[in-house]
Amino acid sequence: ALHEEELEGKQWYQRRVRGPTVAHHFIKLLSDKGVLLRNYTQNIDMLQSQTGIPAEKVFEVHGSFRSGTCMKCQAKLDSQQLKDAIFSGSVAYCELSSETNDAVCGGIIKPDIVMFGEKLSQDYLCTVSKDEGKCDLLIIMGTSLSVGPVNKIPTSVPSSTPRLLINMEKVCTDVSQYNNLSAPIFFFDHPDNLTDVFMGGDIDSSVRELVEMVGWDKELEELCKDVKNSETKSGN
């Protein structure tokens, strides 16, 4: 498990270097427009934070590598210490000393991410429960919706709520393809469908098409440009 976390951590830092996509900036634009209730993400790369979306608007369902926790004394380790350990191929150990003696803790530091088989935080269930009745449009982007309980979010909103799936392909329309679904989630092709809309193809291209429809295309491009410029300056 620790080896898997190391590999996942390296991939995370590589994604951070590449930076946010157009889709991430689209979420920031929704926030700027005052229409973003919450962005639930299963990704642990924190790319939303790079766009400047307020922290309270983003729920990182599976946590992130922003910090780590000692499995022995529960002390926190910052991101830089985690990065150093991950790229050196080593395990991070807690170096804090006890208040009663000089003995170093020595416990293993685990990144604050939810591993396969671990339970999600109670905060997730409370936040979803609070948000579900307030949602007047649900946008789902770039997902197979194969992992629960997050794949239950589309069915937690009121049945009259429009649901837009922006994805390479349609998902959750055939229960035979999923082990944890007892009924389809989306009904795109059903003759009585009044709420489910599918935009297929490349996510960023679809997002650009969507914002052009509502006249936000120039604002989206400005957001993308502003972040690229700030990253260029910080790298010099």
C-alpha positions in Angstrom: 0.0 0.0 0.0 2.9 2.4 0.8 4.5 1.7 -2.6 1.1 2.4 -4.3 0.9 5.7 -2.4 4.5 6.6 -3.6 3.6 6.0 -7.2 0.3 7.8 -6.9 2.1 10.7 -5.2 4.6 11.0 -8.1 1.8 11.0 -10.6 0.0 13.7 -8.6 3.0 16.0 -8.6 3.4 15.5 -12.3 -0.2 16.6 -12.9 0.4 19.6 -10.7 3.3 20.7 -12.9 1.1 20.4 -16.0 -1.5 22.6 -14.3 -5.3 23.0 -14.4 -7.2 22.2 -17.5 -9.9 24.3 -19.2 -12.5 22.3 -17.3 -10.9 23.4 -14.0 -11.1 27.0 -15.0 -14.7 26.5 -16.0 -15.4 25.5 -12.4 -13.6 28.7 -11.2 -15.8 30.7 -13.6 -18.9 29.2 -12.1 -17.6 30.2 -8.7 -16.9 33.8 -9.9 -20.4 34.0 -11.4 -21.8 33.1 -7.9 -23.6 29.9 -9.2 -21.2 27.2 -7.8 -22.8 25.5 -4.8 -20.0 22.9 -4.5 -17.4 21.1 -6.5 -17.1 17.5 -5.4 -13.9 15.9 -6.8 -12.4 12.4 -6.4 -9.1 13.6 -7.7 -6.3 14.2 -5.2 -4.2 16.6 -7.3 -5.7 19.9 -5.9 -5.8 21.5 -9.3 -8.9 23.3 -8.3 -6.9 25.2 -5.7 -4.5 26.4 -8.4 -7.3 28.2 -10.2 -8.3 30.1 -7.1 -11.6 28.5 -6.3 -12.4 29.2 -2.7 -11.6 26.3 -0.4 -15.1 26.1 1.0 -16.5 25.6 -2.5 -14.4 22.4 -3.1 -14.9 19.1 -1.4 -11.9 16.7 -2.0 -13.8 13.5 -1.5 -10.7 11.3 -1.4 -8.5 13.9 0.3 -5.2 15.1 -1.1 -1.4 15.2 -0.7 -1.7 18.6 0.9 -0.7 17.1 4.2 0.0 13.8 5.9 -0.8 12.4 9.4 1.4 10.3 11.6 -0.3 7.0 12.1 1.2 6.8 15.7 0.8 10.2 17.3 -1.6 11.9 14.7 0.8 14.8 14.1 0.6 16.6 10.7 3.3 16.7 8.1 3.4 19.4 5.5 3.3 18.9 1.7 7.0 19.7 1.1 8.1 16.9 3.5 5.8 14.5 1.8 7.1 15.5 -1.6 10.7 14.9 -0.5 9.9 11.5 0.8 7.9 10.4 -2.2 10.5 11.4 -4.7 13.4 9.9 -2.8 11.5 6.6 -2.8 11.4 6.5 1.0 8.8 6.3 3.7 8.1 9.5 5.7 8.6 9.1 9.4 7.5 11.4 12.2 10.4 13.2 13.8 8.5 14.9 16.6 9.7 14.3 20.2 7.4 13.5 23.1 6.5 16.2 25.6 7.6 14.0 28.4 10.9 12.8 27.0 13.3 13.2 24.1 12.2 10.0 22.3 11.4 10.6 18.6 7.9 9.3 17.7 9.1 7.4 14.5 5.6 6.7 13.3 4.8 6.3 9.6 3.4 9.4 8.0 0.4 8.6 5.7 -0.8 11.1 3.1 -4.2 12.5 4.0 -5.9 10.6 1.2 -8.6 7.9 1.3 -7.2 4.6 0.1 -9.2 1.8 -1.5 -11.4 0.1 1.1 -11.2 3.0 3.6 -14.3 4.9 4.7 -15.0 8.4 3.6 -15.2 11.1 6.3 -18.4 11.9 8.0 -18.1 15.4 6.6 -18.7 14.1 3.1 -22.1 12.6 4.0 -23.1 15.7 6.0 -22.1 18.1 3.1 -23.8 16.1 0.4 -27.0 15.9 2.6 -26.9 19.7 3.0 -26.3 20.4 -0.7 -28.6 18.0 -2.4 -31.8 19.9 -1.9 -30.2 23.2 -3.0 -28.9 22.0 -6.3 -30.7 23.4 -9.3 -28.3 22.1 -12.0 -25.9 19.2 -11.6 -22.9 19.1 -13.9 -20.9 15.9 -14.0 -17.6 15.9 -15.9 -14.9 13.4 -16.8 -15.9 10.3 -14.8 -16.9 6.7 -15.2 -19.1 7.0 -12.0 -18.0 3.5 -11.1 -16.9 4.3 -7.6 -19.3 4.7 -4.7 -20.7 6.4 -2.8 -19.8 9.4 -5.0 -21.7 7.9 -7.9 -24.9 8.2 -5.8 -24.7 12.1 -6.0 -26.6 12.2 -9.3 -29.6 10.4 -7.7 -29.5 12.4 -4.5 -30.7 15.7 -6.1 -34.4 16.3 -6.7 -35.8 14.4 -9.6 -36.7 17.6 -11.4 -33.1 18.9 -11.3 -31.4 19.0 -14.7 -28.3 16.8 -15.0 -25.6 17.5 -17.5 -23.0 14.9 -18.2 -19.8 16.2 -20.0 -17.9 13.0 -20.8 -16.2 11.0 -23.5 -19.0 8.5 -23.3 -22.3 7.9 -21.7 -22.2 6.2 -18.3 -24.6 4.5 -15.9 -27.3 3.8 -18.4 -26.9 0.1 -18.4 -26.8 -1.6 -14.9 -25.3 -4.8 -16.4 -22.0 -2.9 -16.7 -21.8 -2.0 -13.0 -21.6 -4.1 -9.8 -22.9 -1.5 -7.4 -25.9 -0.2 -9.3 -29.4 -1.6 -9.1 -31.0 0.9 -11.6 -29.7 3.2 -14.3 -28.7 6.7 -13.1 -29.2 8.5 -16.4 -32.0 8.2 -19.0 -30.6 10.2 -21.9 -32.4 8.2 -24.6 -35.6 7.6 -22.8 -38.7 9.1 -24.6 -39.9 10.7 -21.3 -36.5 12.2 -20.4 -36.8 15.9 -19.5 -33.7 16.4 -17.3 -30.7 14.4 -18.5 -28.4 15.9 -21.2 -25.2 14.4 -22.6 -22.3 16.3 -24.2 -19.9 13.8 -25.7 -16.3 14.1 -26.7 -13.2 15.9 -25.3 -14.1 17.6 -22.0 -12.3 20.9 -22.6 -13.8 21.3 -26.0 -17.2 20.6 -24.7 -16.7 23.1 -21.9 -15.7 25.8 -24.4 -18.8 25.0 -26.5 -20.9 25.3 -23.4 -19.6 28.7 -22.2 -19.8 30.1 -25.7 -23.5 29.2 -25.7 -24.0 31.5 -22.6 -21.5 34.2 -23.7 -18.8 33.5 -21.2 -16.1 32.3 -23.6 -13.9 35.5 -23.3 -14.1 35.3 -19.5 -13.0 31.7 -19.5 -10.1 32.4 -21.8 -9.0 35.2 -19.5 -9.0 32.9 -16.5 -6.9 30.3 -18.4 -4.5 33.1 -19.5 -4.2 34.6 -16.0 -3.1 31.3 -14.4 -0.6 30.5 -17.2 0.9 34.0 -16.8 1.2 33.6 -13.0 2.8 30.2 -13.3 5.3 31.6 -15.9 6.3 34.4 -13.5 6.7 32.1 -10.5 8.9 29.8 -12.6 11.3 32.6 -13.5 
